[in-house]
Amino acid sequence: RILILDFGSQVTQLIARRVRESGVYCEIWPFTANEERIRSFAPRGIILSGGPASVHDEGAPTIPDVVFALNVPVLGICYGQQAMCNQLGGKVEGSDHREFGRAFVEITEDCALFRGAWARGGREQVWMSHGDRVTKLPPGFRAVATSEGAPFAVIADEGRRMYGVQFHPEVVHTPHGAALLKNFTHNVAGCTGTWTMARFRDVEIEKIRQQVGDKRVICGLSGGVDSSVAAVLIHQAIGDQLTCIFVDHGMLRAGEAEEVVKTFRGQFNIKLIHRDASDMFLSALEGVTDPEIKRKTIGRLFIEVFEEEAAKIGGAEFLAQGTLYPDVIESVSFTGGPSVTIKSHHNVGGLPERMNMKLVEPLRELFKDEVRDLGRELDIPESIVGRHPFPGPGLAIRIPSDSITREKLDLLRKVDSIYLEEIRNAGLYDAIWQAFAVLLPVRTVGVMGDGRTYDQAVALRAVTSTDGMTADVYPFDMGFLNRVASRIVNEVRGINRVTYDITSKPPGTIEWE
Ligand code: XMP
């Protein structure tokens, strides 16, 4: 396995993604991780990420000595390369020639990192993002590729198996960067690339059995990808020692609650408690129009109902959660300033402490797309595994600045279904991170046949994203949007206007509330 030491780059997670895609297990730790911990992880190779600092800054992050003492291959990326050179006797300088964005490197020498991929004498497109650059190599190193802005674009000390690259091989803008990382992990560090989801499943099932023994586990099921995969995996490990609790707040999309019940009871034979709590949620939300109050009301009730159901079952020692790797990576932050709450996210984060239960979190080491692969490995239907993310508070936050009623929810569900059906028919579902309709608290005048209408308007939203942190609007063609708009207005009574939301995130957020 490979250890990635994080120096605060925005794209450190992408290094891990590329390494795992090549079948090698890796973890991301902050550069401050202590020596003992690094030694006991026993990495076959270490990758040093980029980062926003300059090695000349006061208190600039440094590479722990143990990295060099372990005698394993090291690859420094951007800041990682500069820090390595600085600490090993080379020189790093600020330069007027900042390189940011696309650049080309000339491959001047052979090197183990290039094997079978980057040919000597060739030119490769790379993604640069740096102010400082290495100006003198440490003893033992030689330059094997250069660029206009960085004479030492790729450096190597093959005796000590240390390498450095000034650009970012992990991003898609370095089209052949993955090959370079794979050469490092496979050829240089000697990893075999046998880490697959089938293997992960088998190992994890064994771990769950070890951890749980003959005790009982409860799991909150939402119908989303993460909790579904966690539940099926745990069920394969411990069978009927698992009970799932599905708190149905009545604000799911059309047909979703039924599908959850059918899949988990019918296909997987999992013990499932389906608690229809829609009356309770809707009456608590009566007249509530403020987004934060909506979110907090739903979050509070969810916990209450869950606890009630768990108490009825009684005697479970473990609580299962679909926590993912991005939630547990210890991040390196150089700003440390206060951050504002944009939205109070609804999840069951507060549950374990309140309920005084031990946690089973079998997905803690996985990225979202790996969870999807694992779900496929477990034969979970594509309609669940490939499903767009859906917020915990459900459709309540897609009826903005308005109170929630069954009628409005029904209206929104009809619009949403037509929109998603058209997206699927056009073969666009998987190209989009998330698509949904929003019911606007606005009535507008229209004309249908010979008559006047005075009905509600909806907005459609579709975005692309890799992690939900930033998002771009999906560029539908007008023909598609016209078709959807005409179906919605014709088929859903009560809606006479359709708009398309063209705001990216930032400054917008994905959901409207
Ligand atoms: P925003 O609207 O903040 O959403 O840009 C980013 C992503 O998070 C989802 N989202 C939630 N997910 N509980 C969740 O589990 C929530 O309370 C919640 N609110 C938003 C949103 O759908 C998008 O994918």
Boltz pocket constraint, residues with backbone or C-beta under 6 A from the ligand:
constraints:
  - pocket:
      binder: B
      contacts: [[A, 343], [A, 344], [A, 345], [A, 346], [A, 347], [A, 389], [A, 390], [A, 391], [A, 392], [A, 393], [A, 434], [A, 467], [A, 468], [A, 469], [A, 505], [A, 508], [A, 509], [A, 510], [A, 511], [A, 512], [A, 513]]
      max_distance: 6.0
